[in-house]
Amino acid sequence: MYSRSMMAPTVEDRSRREQSLTPLQVFIELCLNERTLDGFLPYLMSWAEQRKGLIHLCCKKLNIVSMPLGTIVKVLSMVQLDCIQEVQVNCPWHLSTLATFSLFLGHMSNVQRLLFCHIHASVREEQEQHHVVQITSQFLRLHHLQDLYMESPSFLE
């Protein structure tokens, strides 16, 4: 006679064990620019996607230099946004692009430092004013924000 502990694990046993595992936290610093599309970043995203639910990508520092917004959205959807503590956006975005990004910013509840450079805007149009409201309203969600730097924030006038 075999005891249950000596028998090979059944599918049901494996399923219970996998559900009880806490996700592995992988800490990374992300610098999103077009060069990172050629190397490590696509590999990391694919690796994390294959292990969805078992991996939490925790990024403390996020630096966006130059990358298409669609790719940024894809990367941010894979990262635990509440882990991010420092965000630097240093690329020539229009106000509408920053407004789209700000939707993610509102979920970065632990951001302490926020830096925006090279944002292009003119507040003459009503749509642009809507974007300003959308962006600045996200700042209210950043309870831990200690340092805000905005280079040439003409759109806040």
C-alpha positions in Angstrom: 0.0 0.0 0.0 1.1 3.5 -0.8 0.4 6.4 1.4 -1.0 9.6 -0.3 2.3 11.4 0.5 4.3 8.8 -1.5 2.2 9.0 -4.6 3.0 11.4 -7.5 1.2 14.7 -7.2 -2.1 14.8 -9.1 -3.2 17.6 -11.4 -5.5 18.8 -8.5 -2.5 18.9 -6.1 -0.4 20.9 -8.5 -3.2 23.3 -9.2 -3.7 24.0 -5.5 0.1 24.5 -5.0 0.3 26.9 -7.9 -2.6 29.0 -6.6 -1.0 29.2 -3.1 2.3 30.6 -4.4 2.8 34.3 -4.0 4.0 36.1 -7.1 7.7 36.6 -7.5 8.5 40.3 -7.4 11.1 41.3 -10.0 12.6 44.8 -9.4 13.7 46.7 -12.5 14.5 50.2 -13.5 13.1 51.1 -16.9 14.6 53.6 -19.4 12.2 53.5 -22.3 13.8 54.7 -25.5 13.8 53.3 -29.0 17.1 51.4 -28.4 15.5 49.3 -25.7 13.1 47.9 -28.3 16.0 46.0 -29.8 17.3 44.1 -26.8 16.3 43.3 -23.3 12.9 45.0 -23.0 11.0 42.8 -25.5 12.5 39.7 -23.9 11.5 40.9 -20.4 7.9 41.7 -21.5 7.6 38.3 -23.2 9.0 36.5 -20.2 6.6 38.3 -17.8 3.6 37.7 -20.1 4.3 34.0 -20.2 4.3 34.0 -16.3 1.4 36.3 -15.9 0.0 36.0 -12.3 3.3 34.5 -11.1 5.4 37.6 -11.7 5.0 41.1 -10.5 7.3 43.6 -12.3 8.1 46.3 -9.8 9.7 49.4 -11.3 10.9 52.0 -8.9 12.4 54.4 -11.5 10.8 55.0 -14.8 12.6 57.2 -17.4 10.9 57.8 -20.7 13.2 59.3 -23.3 11.8 58.4 -26.7 9.3 55.7 -27.5 5.9 55.4 -29.3 3.1 55.9 -26.9 1.5 52.5 -27.8 4.7 50.7 -26.7 4.8 52.8 -23.4 1.2 51.8 -22.7 2.0 48.1 -23.4 5.0 48.2 -21.0 3.0 50.1 -18.3 0.2 47.6 -18.4 2.7 44.9 -17.4 4.3 46.9 -14.5 2.9 47.2 -11.0 2.2 51.0 -11.2 2.0 51.4 -7.4 5.7 50.4 -7.1 6.9 53.4 -9.2 8.5 56.1 -7.0 10.2 58.2 -9.6 9.1 59.2 -13.1 11.0 61.2 -15.6 9.5 62.1 -19.0 12.1 63.7 -21.3 10.7 63.5 -24.8 8.9 66.0 -27.1 5.3 65.1 -26.3 2.3 67.1 -27.2 -0.2 67.8 -24.5 -2.6 65.1 -25.8 0.1 62.5 -25.4 0.8 63.6 -21.8 -2.9 63.5 -21.1 -3.0 59.9 -22.2 0.1 59.1 -20.1 -1.5 60.9 -17.1 -4.2 58.2 -16.9 -1.4 55.8 -15.9 0.2 58.4 -13.7 -2.9 58.5 -11.5 -2.3 54.8 -10.6 1.3 55.5 -9.6 0.2 56.1 -6.0 3.7 56.0 -4.5 5.4 58.5 -6.9 7.7 60.8 -4.9 9.5 62.5 -7.8 8.0 63.6 -11.1 9.9 65.4 -13.9 8.5 66.5 -17.2 10.6 68.1 -20.0 9.9 69.1 -23.6 6.1 69.1 -23.4 4.7 71.1 -26.3 1.3 72.9 -25.8 -0.7 75.9 -26.6 -3.8 76.5 -24.4 -5.6 78.5 -27.0 -7.7 75.5 -28.1 -10.5 74.2 -25.9 -9.3 70.6 -26.4 -5.9 71.6 -25.1 -7.5 73.1 -22.0 -9.3 69.8 -21.5 -6.0 68.0 -21.6 -4.5 70.4 -18.9 -7.4 69.6 -16.6 -7.0 65.8 -17.2 -3.3 66.0 -16.4 -3.4 68.2 -13.4 -6.3 66.3 -11.9 -4.1 63.2 -11.7 -1.7 65.2 -9.5 -4.3 65.0 -6.7 -3.9 61.2 -6.5 -0.2 61.5 -5.9 -0.2 61.7 -2.1 3.5 60.9 -1.7 4.7 63.5 -4.3 7.6 65.5 -2.9 9.3 66.9 -5.9 7.7 68.1 -9.1 9.8 69.6 -11.9 8.2 70.8 -15.1 10.4 72.5 -17.7 8.7 75.2 -19.6 5.1 74.5 -18.4 3.6 77.2 -20.6 0.3 75.2 -20.7 -0.2 75.9 -17.0 -0.5 79.6 -17.5 
